[in-house]
Amino acid sequence: MKLINIGFGNIVATERIISIVSPESAPIKRIVQEAKDSKMAIDATYGRRTRSVIIMDSGHVVLSAIQPETIAGRADNSSEEKIEN
């Protein structure tokens, strides 16, 4: 199982990620609000501005203060390391 850092020492399993998106659009804001209402949101921003929303296969929604491109790059690097090993 590969893990990636999503900021401030918080880590998620790459195999469980469905998508990493920006929180700017109305549909994503709706998804985040529904997750908060149903207690399925995990806020990993440490009080900072949410810059990415990670949607997991378990239905959880993880909020991160790291840009989606940065998280995606970290996920790519971890998959490349897995192939090399």
N, C-alpha and C positions, 0 to 999 in steps of 0.2 A: 504494500500500500504506500503510495507516494503522497506526501503532505506538502502544502505550499503555505508560505507565510502571507497573511492578508493584512499585516500591519500590527504593530504594537505587541508582537509576540503571539498573536492569534494565528492558528493554523487550521486549515481544512483539508480533507482528503480529496485529491484531484479526481478520483474515480466517481465521487458522489456529485460532482458539479454538473449541472445541466447547462447553465449559461451564466455569463458575467456581463452585466449591462449597466448603462449609465442611468441614474435615477431621475433624469430630466423630463421624460415623457409622461403624459397623463396615465397611460396604461400601467407603467411601472410604478408610479406613485400609488395607483389603486391597488396593485399587488402588494406593495409594502404595507399599506394601511390595513388591508384584509389580513395580512400575516400578523400584524401587531394586534389586531382585534381578536384573532384566534390563538394568540400566544405562540405563534410559530416563527416570530422574528427574533433574530439574534443580532443585537447591536454591538458591533466590534469597533465602533468609531472612537470610543473614549471621549465623547463629547464634541468631537470635531465634525466638520461638514461631511455628509455622506457623498462619496464620489463614485462608489460602485455598489451594485446590488448583485449578490451571488445567489442564484436559485439552485437549490439542491434537489436531488431526486427523492428525498424524504418529505418534501413539501416545506422544508424550512427555508427561510429567506434570511441571508446573512448580509448585514450592512457593513461596509468597509470605508475607511477614509483614504484608501489607496485608489489610484486611477485604474479603470478596467484594463487598459493596455499594459500596465505594469504587472497586474495579477496574471493576465494571459501570458505575458512573457515569462514569468516565473513558472507557470504551468508548462510552457513549452520547454523550458530549460530542464525541468525535472523529468519530462518524458524523454528528452534526448539523453539524459544521464542513464535512464533505465535501459534504453536501446544499446548504449555503449557497454553496459555491464553485462 
